[in-house]
């Protein structure tokens, strides 16, 4: 996969981790899934920041990257 797709996957896993954490807290369980999501997200974003020559994508580029990744997914269908 290219860096943009990996970065967006990592970026969009963070809200899911938050929702999972709140759900676990409300039920009185340990947030194991939320922790796994956060670790995966950090690993994906960190990999892109290290492996990409220009460094990490700026946060202002998120809308453009989102349309790019969705366009690539739609083109493969």
PDB file with one MODEL, atoms N, CA, C and O in Angstrom:
MODEL        1
ATOM      1  N   UNK A   1       0.840  -1.182   0.000  1.00  0.00           N
ATOM      2  CA  UNK A   1       0.000   0.000   0.000  1.00  0.00           C
ATOM      3  C   UNK A   1       0.881   1.238   0.000  1.00  0.00           C
ATOM      4  O   UNK A   1       2.031   1.216   0.439  1.00  0.00           O
ATOM      5  N   UNK A   2       0.309   2.302  -0.500  1.00  0.00           N
ATOM      6  CA  UNK A   2       1.072   3.548  -0.513  1.00  0.00           C
ATOM      7  C   UNK A   2       0.953   4.264   0.832  1.00  0.00           C
ATOM      8  O   UNK A   2       0.137   3.897   1.677  1.00  0.00           O
ATOM      9  N   UNK A   3       1.769   5.275   1.010  1.00  0.00           N
ATOM     10  CA  UNK A   3       1.824   5.982   2.284  1.00  0.00           C
ATOM     11  C   UNK A   3       0.524   6.695   2.623  1.00  0.00           C
ATOM     12  O   UNK A   3       0.127   6.744   3.788  1.00  0.00           O
ATOM     13  N   UNK A   4      -0.139   7.245   1.617  1.00  0.00           N
ATOM     14  CA  UNK A   4      -1.379   7.980   1.885  1.00  0.00           C
ATOM     15  C   UNK A   4      -2.451   7.052   2.463  1.00  0.00           C
ATOM     16  O   UNK A   4      -3.159   7.425   3.398  1.00  0.00           O
ATOM     17  N   UNK A   5      -2.567   5.862   1.913  1.00  0.00           N
ATOM     18  CA  UNK A   5      -3.572   4.917   2.404  1.00  0.00           C
ATOM     19  C   UNK A   5      -3.259   4.472   3.829  1.00  0.00           C
ATOM     20  O   UNK A   5      -4.154   4.410   4.672  1.00  0.00           O
ATOM     21  N   UNK A   6      -2.011   4.166   4.099  1.00  0.00           N
ATOM     22  CA  UNK A   6      -1.621   3.752   5.452  1.00  0.00           C
ATOM     23  C   UNK A   6      -1.848   4.872   6.465  1.00  0.00           C
ATOM     24  O   UNK A   6      -2.321   4.638   7.577  1.00  0.00           O
ATOM     25  N   UNK A   7      -1.500   6.094   6.058  1.00  0.00           N
ATOM     26  CA  UNK A   7      -1.692   7.238   6.959  1.00  0.00           C
ATOM     27  C   UNK A   7      -3.167   7.453   7.268  1.00  0.00           C
ATOM     28  O   UNK A   7      -3.537   7.699   8.416  1.00  0.00           O
ATOM     29  N   UNK A   8      -4.004   7.361   6.245  1.00  0.00           N
ATOM     30  CA  UNK A   8      -5.436   7.574   6.461  1.00  0.00           C
ATOM     31  C   UNK A   8      -6.048   6.444   7.296  1.00  0.00           C
ATOM     32  O   UNK A   8      -6.938   6.688   8.111  1.00  0.00           O
ATOM     33  N   UNK A   9      -5.580   5.223   7.096  1.00  0.00           N
ATOM     34  CA  UNK A   9      -6.063   4.119   7.933  1.00  0.00           C
ATOM     35  C   UNK A   9      -5.721   4.391   9.397  1.00  0.00           C
ATOM     36  O   UNK A   9      -6.562   4.216  10.279  1.00  0.00           O
ATOM     37  N   UNK A  10      -4.498   4.814   9.648  1.00  0.00           N
ATOM     38  CA  UNK A  10      -4.098   5.136  11.012  1.00  0.00           C
ATOM     39  C   UNK A  10      -4.873   6.301  11.583  1.00  0.00           C
ATOM     40  O   UNK A  10      -5.257   6.290  12.752  1.00  0.00           O
ATOM     41  N   UNK A  11      -5.100   7.302  10.762  1.00  0.00           N
ATOM     42  CA  UNK A  11      -5.822   8.497  11.230  1.00  0.00           C
ATOM     43  C   UNK A  11      -7.274   8.183  11.571  1.00  0.00           C
ATOM     44  O   UNK A  11      -7.796   8.685  12.566  1.00  0.00           O
ATOM     45  N   UNK A  12      -7.932   7.359  10.757  1.00  0.00           N
ATOM     46  CA  UNK A  12      -9.339   7.060  10.985  1.00  0.00           C
ATOM     47  C   UNK A  12      -9.568   5.936  11.990  1.00  0.00           C
ATOM     48  O   UNK A  12     -10.714   5.681  12.361  1.00  0.00           O
ATOM     49  N   UNK A  13      -8.525   5.264  12.438  1.00  0.00           N
ATOM     50  CA  UNK A  13      -8.671   4.299  13.525  1.00  0.00           C
ATOM     51  C   UNK A  13      -8.751   4.984  14.888  1.00  0.00           C
ATOM     52  O   UNK A  13      -9.275   4.408  15.841  1.00  0.00           O
ATOM     53  N   UNK A  14      -8.236   6.204  14.983  1.00  0.00           N
ATOM     54  CA  UNK A  14      -8.248   6.910  16.268  1.00  0.00           C
ATOM     55  C   UNK A  14      -9.661   7.190  16.799  1.00  0.00           C
ATOM     56  O   UNK A  14      -9.907   6.951  17.982  1.00  0.00           O
ATOM     57  N   UNK A  15     -10.598   7.684  15.984  1.00  0.00           N
ATOM     58  CA  UNK A  15     -11.958   7.863  16.516  1.00  0.00           C
ATOM     59  C   UNK A  15     -12.609   6.542  16.922  1.00  0.00           C
ATOM     60  O   UNK A  15     -13.373   6.499  17.886  1.00  0.00           O
ATOM     61  N   UNK A  16     -12.314   5.471  16.198  1.00  0.00           N
ATOM     62  CA  UNK A  16     -12.851   4.166  16.584  1.00  0.00           C
ATOM     63  C   UNK A  16     -12.284   3.721  17.925  1.00  0.00           C
ATOM     64  O   UNK A  16     -12.988   3.092  18.715  1.00  0.00           O
ATOM     65  N   UNK A  17     -11.039   4.034  18.187  1.00  0.00           N
ATOM     66  CA  UNK A  17     -10.431   3.714  19.480  1.00  0.00           C
ATOM     67  C   UNK A  17     -11.107   4.500  20.599  1.00  0.00           C
ATOM     68  O   UNK A  17     -11.323   3.973  21.690  1.00  0.00           O
ATOM     69  N   UNK A  18     -11.439   5.753  20.329  1.00  0.00           N
ATOM     70  CA  UNK A  18     -12.126   6.562  21.332  1.00  0.00           C
ATOM     71  C   UNK A  18     -13.502   5.993  21.652  1.00  0.00           C
ATOM     72  O   UNK A  18     -13.879   5.888  22.819  1.00  0.00           O
ATOM     73  N   UNK A  19     -14.245   5.629  20.623  1.00  0.00           N
ATOM     74  CA  UNK A  19     -15.582   5.053  20.821  1.00  0.00           C
ATOM     75  C   UNK A  19     -15.481   3.738  21.591  1.00  0.00           C
ATOM     76  O   UNK A  19     -16.280   3.479  22.491  1.00  0.00           O
ATOM     77  N   UNK A  20     -14.516   2.922  21.242  1.00  0.00           N
ATOM     78  CA  UNK A  20     -14.316   1.652  21.938  1.00  0.00           C
ATOM     79  C   UNK A  20     -13.938   1.872  23.395  1.00  0.00           C
ATOM     80  O   UNK A  20     -14.380   1.133  24.274  1.00  0.00           O
ATOM     81  N   UNK A  21     -13.129   2.876  23.647  1.00  0.00           N
ATOM     82  CA  UNK A  21     -12.726   3.188  25.013  1.00  0.00           C
ATOM     83  C   UNK A  21     -13.912   3.651  25.854  1.00  0.00           C
ATOM     84  O   UNK A  21     -14.063   3.230  27.001  1.00  0.00           O
ATOM     85  N   UNK A  22     -14.737   4.499  25.298  1.00  0.00           N
ATOM     86  CA  UNK A  22     -15.922   4.983  26.023  1.00  0.00           C
ATOM     87  C   UNK A  22     -16.884   3.827  26.281  1.00  0.00           C
ATOM     88  O   UNK A  22     -17.459   3.726  27.365  1.00  0.00           O
ATOM     89  N   UNK A  23     -17.060   2.963  25.298  1.00  0.00           N
ATOM     90  CA  UNK A  23     -17.944   1.814  25.461  1.00  0.00           C
ATOM     91  C   UNK A  23     -17.437   0.884  26.561  1.00  0.00           C
ATOM     92  O   UNK A  23     -18.219   0.418  27.390  1.00  0.00           O
ATOM     93  N   UNK A  24     -16.143   0.615  26.572  1.00  0.00           N
ATOM     94  CA  UNK A  24     -15.576  -0.248  27.609  1.00  0.00           C
ATOM     95  C   UNK A  24     -15.709   0.400  28.982  1.00  0.00           C
ATOM     96  O   UNK A  24     -16.007  -0.278  29.965  1.00  0.00           O
ATOM     97  N   UNK A  25     -15.491   1.698  29.048  1.00  0.00           N
ATOM     98  CA  UNK A  25     -15.615   2.404  30.321  1.00  0.00           C
ATOM     99  C   UNK A  25     -17.056   2.356  30.833  1.00  0.00           C
ATOM    100  O   UNK A  25     -17.283   2.168  32.028  1.00  0.00           O
ATOM    101  N   UNK A  26     -18.040   2.527  29.924  1.00  0.00           N
ATOM    102  CA  UNK A  26     -19.443   2.527  30.322  1.00  0.00           C
ATOM    103  C   UNK A  26     -19.885   1.149  30.827  1.00  0.00           C
ATOM    104  O   UNK A  26     -20.746   1.048  31.700  1.00  0.00           O
ATOM    105  N   UNK A  27     -19.297   0.107  30.278  1.00  0.00           N
ATOM    106  CA  UNK A  27     -19.662  -1.251  30.702  1.00  0.00           C
ATOM    107  C   UNK A  27     -18.802  -1.763  31.853  1.00  0.00           C
ATOM    108  O   UNK A  27     -19.085  -2.825  32.408  1.00  0.00           O
ATOM    109  N   UNK A  28     -17.778  -1.041  32.208  1.00  0.00           N
ATOM    110  CA  UNK A  28     -16.918  -1.442  33.306  1.00  0.00           C
ATOM    111  C   UNK A  28     -15.874  -2.474  32.911  1.00  0.00           C
ATOM    112  O   UNK A  28     -15.350  -3.184  33.769  1.00  0.00           O
ATOM    113  N   UNK A  29     -15.567  -2.565  31.625  1.00  0.00           N
ATOM    114  CA  UNK A  29     -14.558  -3.505  31.135  1.00  0.00           C
ATOM    115  C   UNK A  29     -13.237  -2.787  30.891  1.00  0.00           C
ATOM    116  O   UNK A  29     -13.167  -1.558  30.891  1.00  0.00           O
ATOM    117  N   UNK A  30     -12.196  -3.580  30.685  1.00  0.00           N
ATOM    118  CA  UNK A  30     -10.912  -3.006  30.309  1.00  0.00           C
ATOM    119  C   UNK A  30     -10.935  -2.658  28.819  1.00  0.00           C
ATOM    120  O   UNK A  30     -11.475  -3.423  28.020  1.00  0.00           O
ATOM    121  N   UNK A  31     -10.369  -1.537  28.441  1.00  0.00           N
ATOM    122  CA  UNK A  31     -10.398  -1.115  27.023  1.00  0.00           C
ATOM    123  C   UNK A  31      -9.298  -1.781  26.194  1.00  0.00           C
ATOM    124  O   UNK A  31      -8.421  -1.098  25.665  1.00  0.00           O
ATOM    125  N   UNK A  32      -9.340  -3.093  26.081  1.00  0.00           N
ATOM    126  CA  UNK A  32      -8.298  -3.828  25.366  1.00  0.00           C
ATOM    127  C   UNK A  32      -8.375  -3.561  23.871  1.00  0.00           C
ATOM    128  O   UNK A  32      -7.345  -3.343  23.232  1.00  0.00           O
ATOM    129  N   UNK A  33      -9.568  -3.574  23.304  1.00  0.00           N
ATOM    130  CA  UNK A  33      -9.716  -3.311  21.867  1.00  0.00           C
ATOM    131  C   UNK A  33      -9.315  -1.875  21.553  1.00  0.00           C
ATOM    132  O   UNK A  33      -8.678  -1.612  20.533  1.00  0.00           O
ATOM    133  N   UNK A  34      -9.687  -0.954  22.427  1.00  0.00           N
ATOM    134  CA  UNK A  34      -9.301   0.447  22.219  1.00  0.00           C
ATOM    135  C   UNK A  34      -7.784   0.602  22.255  1.00  0.00           C
ATOM    136  O   UNK A  34      -7.219   1.358  21.465  1.00  0.00           O
ATOM    137  N   UNK A  35      -7.131  -0.099  23.155  1.00  0.00           N
ATOM    138  CA  UNK A  35      -5.675  -0.044  23.226  1.00  0.00           C
ATOM    139  C   UNK A  35      -5.042  -0.619  21.966  1.00  0.00           C
ATOM    140  O   UNK A  35      -4.066  -0.074  21.449  1.00  0.00           O
ATOM    141  N   UNK A  36      -5.600  -1.723  21.473  1.00  0.00           N
ATOM    142  CA  UNK A  36      -5.085  -2.321  20.237  1.00  0.00           C
ATOM    143  C   UNK A  36      -5.271  -1.374  19.056  1.00  0.00           C
ATOM    144  O   UNK A  36      -4.391  -1.269  18.202  1.00  0.00           O
ATOM    145  N   UNK A  37      -6.406  -0.689  19.003  1.00  0.00           N
ATOM    146  CA  UNK A  37      -6.650   0.265  17.922  1.00  0.00           C
ATOM    147  C   UNK A  37      -5.689   1.445  17.996  1.00  0.00           C
ATOM    148  O   UNK A  37      -5.172   1.885  16.969  1.00  0.00           O
ATOM    149  N   UNK A  38      -5.449   1.951  19.172  1.00  0.00           N
ATOM    150  CA  UNK A  38      -4.519   3.077  19.329  1.00  0.00           C
ATOM    151  C   UNK A  38      -3.106   2.656  18.940  1.00  0.00           C
ATOM    152  O   UNK A  38      -2.409   3.395  18.243  1.00  0.00           O
ATOM    153  N   UNK A  39      -2.681   1.482  19.381  1.00  0.00           N
ATOM    154  CA  UNK A  39      -1.337   1.015  19.046  1.00  0.00           C
ATOM    155  C   UNK A  39      -1.184   0.794  17.540  1.00  0.00           C
ATOM    156  O   UNK A  39      -0.152   1.134  16.962  1.00  0.00           O
ATOM    157  N   UNK A  40      -2.204   0.230  16.914  1.00  0.00           N
ATOM    158  CA  UNK A  40      -2.165   0.039  15.466  1.00  0.00           C
ATOM    159  C   UNK A  40      -2.115   1.374  14.743  1.00  0.00           C
ATOM    160  O   UNK A  40      -1.360   1.543  13.786  1.00  0.00           O
ATOM    161  N   UNK A  41      -2.918   2.315  15.203  1.00  0.00           N
ATOM    162  CA  UNK A  41      -2.947   3.637  14.597  1.00  0.00           C
ATOM    163  C   UNK A  41      -1.597   4.341  14.723  1.00  0.00           C
ATOM    164  O   UNK A  41      -1.102   4.918  13.755  1.00  0.00           O
ATOM    165  N   UNK A  42      -1.018   4.294  15.888  1.00  0.00           N
ATOM    166  CA  UNK A  42       0.285   4.925  16.105  1.00  0.00           C
ATOM    167  C   UNK A  42       1.360   4.243  15.260  1.00  0.00           C
ATOM    168  O   UNK A  42       2.248   4.904  14.721  1.00  0.00           O
ATOM    169  N   UNK A  43       1.273   2.920  15.151  1.00  0.00           N
ATOM    170  CA  UNK A  43       2.252   2.197  14.342  1.00  0.00           C
ATOM    171  C   UNK A  43       2.139   2.578  12.872  1.00  0.00           C
ATOM    172  O   UNK A  43       3.157   2.780  12.210  1.00  0.00           O
ATOM    173  N   UNK A  44       0.911   2.680  12.345  1.00  0.00           N
ATOM    174  CA  UNK A  44       0.729   3.052  10.941  1.00  0.00           C
ATOM    175  C   UNK A  44       1.216   4.471  10.661  1.00  0.00           C
ATOM    176  O   UNK A  44       1.935   4.709   9.690  1.00  0.00           O
ATOM    177  N   UNK A  45       0.823   5.399  11.511  1.00  0.00           N
ATOM    178  CA  UNK A  45       1.236   6.790  11.317  1.00  0.00           C
ATOM    179  C   UNK A  45       2.749   6.929  11.503  1.00  0.00           C
ATOM    180  O   UNK A  45       3.408   7.660  10.765  1.00  0.00           O
ATOM    181  N   UNK A  46       3.286   6.225  12.488  1.00  0.00           N
ATOM    182  CA  UNK A  46       4.727   6.271  12.712  1.00  0.00           C
ATOM    183  C   UNK A  46       5.512   5.680  11.552  1.00  0.00           C
ATOM    184  O   UNK A  46       6.564   6.199  11.178  1.00  0.00           O
ATOM    185  N   UNK A  47       5.003   4.599  10.985  1.00  0.00           N
ATOM    186  CA  UNK A  47       5.674   4.001   9.834  1.00  0.00           C
ATOM    187  C   UNK A  47       5.722   4.969   8.665  1.00  0.00           C
ATOM    188  O   UNK A  47       6.747   5.095   7.996  1.00  0.00           O
ATOM    189  N   UNK A  48       4.611   5.652   8.422  1.00  0.00           N
ATOM    190  CA  UNK A  48       4.572   6.624   7.322  1.00  0.00           C
ATOM    191  C   UNK A  48       5.541   7.769   7.602  1.00  0.00           C
ATOM    192  O   UNK A  48       6.242   8.224   6.699  1.00  0.00           O
ATOM    193  N   UNK A  49       5.582   8.232   8.840  1.00  0.00           N
ATOM    194  CA  UNK A  49       6.479   9.347   9.180  1.00  0.00           C
ATOM    195  C   UNK A  49       7.936   8.966   9.005  1.00  0.00           C
ATOM    196  O   UNK A  49       8.749   9.804   8.617  1.00  0.00           O
ATOM    197  N   UNK A  50       8.282   7.716   9.284  1.00  0.00           N
ATOM    198  CA  UNK A  50       9.674   7.279   9.169  1.00  0.00           C
ATOM    199  C   UNK A  50      10.030   6.909   7.732  1.00  0.00           C
ATOM    200  O   UNK A  50      11.106   7.262   7.250  1.00  0.00           O
ATOM    201  N   UNK A  51       9.137   6.202   7.046  1.00  0.00           N
ATOM    202  CA  UNK A  51       9.453   5.647   5.731  1.00  0.00           C
ATOM    203  C   UNK A  51       9.313   6.660   4.596  1.00  0.00           C
ATOM    204  O   UNK A  51      10.005   6.545   3.584  1.00  0.00           O
ATOM    205  N   UNK A  52       8.453   7.624   4.743  1.00  0.00           N
ATOM    206  CA  UNK A  52       8.217   8.607   3.679  1.00  0.00           C
ATOM    207  C   UNK A  52       9.355   9.630   3.679  1.00  0.00           C
ATOM    208  O   UNK A  52       9.749  10.132   4.732  1.00  0.00           O
ATOM    209  N   UNK A  53       9.871   9.930   2.499  1.00  0.00           N
ATOM    210  CA  UNK A  53      11.002  10.860   2.392  1.00  0.00           C
ATOM    211  C   UNK A  53      10.673  12.257   2.901  1.00  0.00           C
ATOM    212  O   UNK A  53      11.517  12.905   3.519  1.00  0.00           O
ATOM    213  N   UNK A  54       9.459  12.726   2.647  1.00  0.00           N
ATOM    214  CA  UNK A  54       9.067  14.078   3.060  1.00  0.00           C
ATOM    215  C   UNK A  54       8.632  14.134   4.516  1.00  0.00           C
ATOM    216  O   UNK A  54       8.360  15.224   5.019  1.00  0.00           O
ATOM    217  N   UNK A  55       8.555  13.028   5.202  1.00  0.00           N
ATOM    218  CA  UNK A  55       8.084  12.998   6.583  1.00  0.00           C
ATOM    219  C   UNK A  55       6.590  12.771   6.633  1.00  0.00           C
ATOM    220  O   UNK A  55       5.987  12.302   5.668  1.00  0.00           O
ATOM    221  N   UNK A  56       6.005  13.103   7.755  1.00  0.00           N
ATOM    222  CA  UNK A  56       4.578  12.874   7.946  1.00  0.00           C
ATOM    223  C   UNK A  56       3.753  13.904   7.172  1.00  0.00           C
ATOM    224  O   UNK A  56       4.186  15.037   6.959  1.00  0.00           O
ATOM    225  N   UNK A  57       2.563  13.489   6.760  1.00  0.00           N
ATOM    226  CA  UNK A  57       1.656  14.401   6.078  1.00  0.00           C
ATOM    227  C   UNK A  57       1.167  15.458   7.063  1.00  0.00           C
ATOM    228  O   UNK A  57       0.942  15.143   8.232  1.00  0.00           O
ATOM    229  N   UNK A  58       0.996  16.697   6.623  1.00  0.00           N
ATOM    230  CA  UNK A  58       0.416  17.707   7.524  1.00  0.00           C
ATOM    231  C   UNK A  58      -1.074  17.447   7.729  1.00  0.00           C
ATOM    232  O   UNK A  58      -1.745  16.890   6.861  1.00  0.00           O
ATOM    233  N   UNK A  59      -1.572  17.853   8.872  1.00  0.00           N
ATOM    234  CA  UNK A  59      -2.985  17.633   9.202  1.00  0.00           C
ATOM    235  C   UNK A  59      -3.896  18.385   8.236  1.00  0.00           C
ATOM    236  O   UNK A  59      -5.030  17.963   8.011  1.00  0.00           O
ATOM    237  N   UNK A  60      -3.428  19.475   7.670  1.00  0.00           N
ATOM    238  CA  UNK A  60      -4.251  20.247   6.739  1.00  0.00           C
ATOM    239  C   UNK A  60      -4.494  19.504   5.433  1.00  0.00           C
ATOM    240  O   UNK A  60      -5.359  19.897   4.650  1.00  0.00           O
ATOM    241  N   UNK A  61      -3.749  18.445   5.190  1.00  0.00           N
ATOM    242  CA  UNK A  61      -3.899  17.680   3.962  1.00  0.00           C
ATOM    243  C   UNK A  61      -4.863  16.510   4.103  1.00  0.00           C
ATOM    244  O   UNK A  61      -5.035  15.743   3.155  1.00  0.00           O
ATOM    245  N   UNK A  62      -5.490  16.355   5.258  1.00  0.00           N
ATOM    246  CA  UNK A  62      -6.394  15.227   5.514  1.00  0.00           C
ATOM    247  C   UNK A  62      -7.557  15.185   4.520  1.00  0.00           C
ATOM    248  O   UNK A  62      -7.817  14.112   3.976  1.00  0.00           O
ATOM    249  N   UNK A  63      -8.274  16.280   4.247  1.00  0.00           N
ATOM    250  CA  UNK A  63      -9.384  16.186   3.282  1.00  0.00           C
ATOM    251  C   UNK A  63      -8.926  15.752   1.888  1.00  0.00           C
ATOM    252  O   UNK A  63      -9.596  14.949   1.238  1.00  0.00           O
ATOM    253  N   UNK A  64      -7.812  16.269   1.438  1.00  0.00           N
ATOM    254  CA  UNK A  64      -7.290  15.898   0.120  1.00  0.00           C
ATOM    255  C   UNK A  64      -6.884  14.424   0.086  1.00  0.00           C
ATOM    256  O   UNK A  64      -7.164  13.722  -0.886  1.00  0.00           O
ATOM    257  N   UNK A  65      -6.233  13.965   1.135  1.00  0.00           N
ATOM    258  CA  UNK A  65      -5.827  12.563   1.197  1.00  0.00           C
ATOM    259  C   UNK A  65      -7.043  11.636   1.282  1.00  0.00           C
ATOM    260  O   UNK A  65      -7.034  10.538   0.724  1.00  0.00           O
ATOM    261  N   UNK A  66      -8.078  12.082   1.979  1.00  0.00           N
ATOM    262  CA  UNK A  66      -9.287  11.270   2.084  1.00  0.00           C
ATOM    263  C   UNK A  66      -9.922  11.071   0.717  1.00  0.00           C
ATOM    264  O   UNK A  66     -10.288   9.951   0.361  1.00  0.00           O
ATOM    265  N   UNK A  67     -10.054  12.134  -0.043  1.00  0.00           N
ATOM    266  CA  UNK A  67     -10.649  11.986  -1.378  1.00  0.00           C
ATOM    267  C   UNK A  67      -9.745  11.161  -2.286  1.00  0.00           C
ATOM    268  O   UNK A  67     -10.241  10.414  -3.129  1.00  0.00           O
ATOM    269  N   UNK A  68      -8.439  11.280  -2.133  1.00  0.00           N
ATOM    270  CA  UNK A  68      -7.500  10.481  -2.927  1.00  0.00           C
ATOM    271  C   UNK A  68      -7.656   8.991  -2.627  1.00  0.00           C
ATOM    272  O   UNK A  68      -7.719   8.172  -3.543  1.00  0.00           O
ATOM    273  N   UNK A  69      -7.719   8.647  -1.347  1.00  0.00           N
ATOM    274  CA  UNK A  69      -7.825   7.233  -0.963  1.00  0.00           C
ATOM    275  C   UNK A  69      -9.181   6.663  -1.365  1.00  0.00           C
ATOM    276  O   UNK A  69      -9.253   5.541  -1.867  1.00  0.00           O
ATOM    277  N   UNK A  70     -10.249   7.414  -1.154  1.00  0.00           N
ATOM    278  CA  UNK A  70     -11.580   6.942  -1.557  1.00  0.00           C
ATOM    279  C   UNK A  70     -11.643   6.784  -3.070  1.00  0.00           C
ATOM    280  O   UNK A  70     -12.234   5.824  -3.565  1.00  0.00           O
ATOM    281  N   UNK A  71     -11.045   7.709  -3.809  1.00  0.00           N
ATOM    282  CA  UNK A  71     -11.005   7.591  -5.268  1.00  0.00           C
ATOM    283  C   UNK A  71     -10.263   6.357  -5.726  1.00  0.00           C
ATOM    284  O   UNK A  71     -10.691   5.689  -6.667  1.00  0.00           O
ATOM    285  N   UNK A  72      -9.146   6.042  -5.069  1.00  0.00           N
ATOM    286  CA  UNK A  72      -8.398   4.827  -5.418  1.00  0.00           C
ATOM    287  C   UNK A  72      -9.195   3.584  -5.126  1.00  0.00           C
ATOM    288  O   UNK A  72      -9.165   2.628  -5.901  1.00  0.00           O
ATOM    289  N   UNK A  73      -9.915   3.581  -4.008  1.00  0.00           N
ATOM    290  CA  UNK A  73     -10.735   2.416  -3.673  1.00  0.00           C
ATOM    291  C   UNK A  73     -11.869   2.252  -4.675  1.00  0.00           C
ATOM    292  O   UNK A  73     -12.155   1.137  -5.111  1.00  0.00           O
ATOM    293  N   UNK A  74     -12.516   3.354  -5.044  1.00  0.00           N
ATOM    294  CA  UNK A  74     -13.619   3.293  -6.006  1.00  0.00           C
ATOM    295  C   UNK A  74     -13.117   2.876  -7.384  1.00  0.00           C
ATOM    296  O   UNK A  74     -13.835   2.192  -8.113  1.00  0.00           O
ATOM    297  N   UNK A  75     -11.919   3.265  -7.752  1.00  0.00           N
ATOM    298  CA  UNK A  75     -11.373   2.908  -9.064  1.00  0.00           C
ATOM    299  C   UNK A  75     -11.085   1.419  -9.164  1.00  0.00           C
ATOM    300  O   UNK A  75     -11.095   0.856 -10.259  1.00  0.00           O
ATOM    301  N   UNK A  76     -10.829   0.777  -8.030  1.00  0.00           N
ATOM    302  CA  UNK A  76     -10.530  -0.646  -8.067  1.00  0.00           C
ATOM    303  C   UNK A  76     -11.780  -1.501  -8.009  1.00  0.00           C
ATOM    304  O   UNK A  76     -11.690  -2.716  -8.189  1.00  0.00           O
ATOM    305  N   UNK A  77     -12.922  -0.924  -7.769  1.00  0.00           N
ATOM    306  CA  UNK A  77     -14.171  -1.703  -7.729  1.00  0.00           C
ATOM    307  C   UNK A  77     -14.728  -1.930  -9.067  1.00  0.00           C
ATOM    308  O   UNK A  77     -15.773  -2.567  -9.201  1.00  0.00           O
TER     309      UNK A  77
ENDMDL
END
